[in-house]
Amino acid sequence: MSKSIKHARTCVYNCNYHIVFSTKYRQKVLSPEIENFLQTTIKEIAQDKGFEVSCVEVGERDHVHIFASAHPKIAPSYIIKMIKGISARKILIKFPKIKQKLYKGHLWNPSFYIETIGSISEETIKKYIENQKND
């Protein structure tokens, strides 16, 4: 059995997400100092809100990649809403000078990219499902 499989009271699950979002207008405001603060902040948010974040990286000083895991009852949109909302507020409080580089003081672009990540490939799952009718 995979180490990433988790057991809850009513289910066994492995729900993982690759999340990407960028700064408003791709402004390159995510300095190494802000990146360190952001990594710590996102992991704290995850712990407080009941999901896991195992990896956070900033790319080209204007976007963030996150590897997150959560119980199936936690909606992926909730994870993103919590991360973006709380992290923006905390960053703008700690680093107020970056507001000057941001349009109307908004740190994050409202859109995002999300992809589910599993331990089994999409093709394997499709073949497994197709073969169910043969049993």
N, C-alpha and C positions, 0 to 999 in steps of 0.2 A: 504494500500500500504506500501511496505517496505521502511524504512528510507534510505536504501542503493541505491535505484533507483535514477538515476540522469537524468536530462532533459537537452538536448542540442538543438540547433536550428533545427536539422533534425532528431533527434532520442531520444529515451528513452532507457537507458542502465543500466546494473549492471555487469560490467566486473571486476572480482577480480582474483588475482593470488597469489598462494603460491610459492615462489621462494626460492631455496636452492642452494648455491654454497660453495665450500671449498677453503682453501688455497692450494697452490701448494704443492703436496706430503703430504698433511694433516699436515703440520708443525703447531705446537701449538704456534703461535705467537700473537694471538689476546688476549692480556692482558685486564684487566678491563679498563685501561686508553684508550687503542686503541678502545675497544668496545664502550665506551662513545663517542669518537670522530667519530667513524664510524656511530653510530646511528644518530648523528646530521648531519653529512655529507650527508648520504643517504636521509634524509628528505629534506635537502637543494637542492640536485640534483633533487629530485622529483618535488619540487616546481618550480625550474628553467626550467625543461623540460616538464612540463604540465601533470604530473600524480601525484597520491597520494600514500604515504606510511604511513600506520597507525601503523605498528608494525615492529620492527627490533630487533632480538635477536641473540646473538652469542652462539653457542653450543660447548662445549668441547674445547674451544679456537682455533678451527680449521675450523669451518663452520658457515654460516650465514643463518638465516631464515628471510624472508621478506613477509609481507602481503601488496600487492600493488593493486591499482585500477586505471583504465584508461579509457579514451574515446576509443571506438572501432577503431578509426583511428590510434591510437598509437599501434604499433606492440609490442607484448611481448618481442621479441628479441631486440628491440630498448631500452626498459626499462632496460633489463639486461646489454646490452652493455654500456649504460650511467652509470649505477650504478657501474659496475665493473671497467670500464676504469677510470672514474673520481675519485672514492674512492681510487683505488690503487695509483694513482698519488699523491693524497693529503696525504695519509697515509705514503707513502715512503718519502715524503718531510718532514713531521712533525716528523716521527719516523725513521730516517735513519739507526739506529743501527739494525733494524730487517732485513735489506738487507743481513746481514752476515748469517742469518739462512735460507735464501731463495735461491733456485737454480736460478742462473743467475739474481737475483733480481726481479723475477716474484712473485707477491703476490697471485694472484688467479689462480686456476686451470681453464683451458679454457672451461671446460664443466659445465653444470648446470642442475638442476631439476626444472621443472615448472608444476604446476597443476592449472587448472581453478577451481574457487570456486564460487558456486552459493548458492542461498537461497533455492533452490528446489533440491531434490535428483535426481540422474541419473535415477533411476527406475521410478519416478513420470513423468519425461519428456518423457521417452520411452512409457509409458502407454498413456500419453496425445497424442503423435504423432500417435501411433497405432490407437487410438480411433477417429482420424480425419476422416478416411475413412468411419466411421459408421454414420457420420452426414448427 
